Amino acid sequence: MKKICLILMLGVLTTQSFSQQLASNNLSSPKIKTAAFLWSMTTHDFGKIKVNSPVAHEFRFTNSGDAPLIIASVQASCGCTVTDYSKDPISPKGEGYVKATYDAAKVGIFNKTVTVNANAGESAVQLVIKGEVVE
């Protein structure tokens, strides 16, 4: 009877030590690499601009993550704004841009957005251009 109790006790202790080793191994699993935007600014105010004089602004960013950043799409809120952006993957600590060109065809105040979708950890980023078109 003593032998059976001793064998059961050794089995329990062995099982506990293996489960602790597995738990500690899971804690030290490798970190998943992600890309991340760090924008210098996300809003640009053109102020007053003359009618029929297109204006452009280039939004600059740094990839502050530890994986390459890839821009999937850039969409303007209307047809009066044309976009351009960095097409190649941006390496960690690398820099890129999103350019918005507004066609100032109508007089009045404007406030337009440009939505940037990428493989960054955050959801879509919205950039804003605004100003007033005057005669």
ABEGO torsion letter per residue (X at the ends): XAAAAAAAAAAAAAAAAAAAAAAAAAAABBBBBBBBBBBABABBBAEBBBBGBBBBBBBBBBBABABBBBBABBBBABAABBBBBBABBBBBGBBBBBBBBBBBABBEBBBBBBBBBBABABBBBBBBBBEBBBX
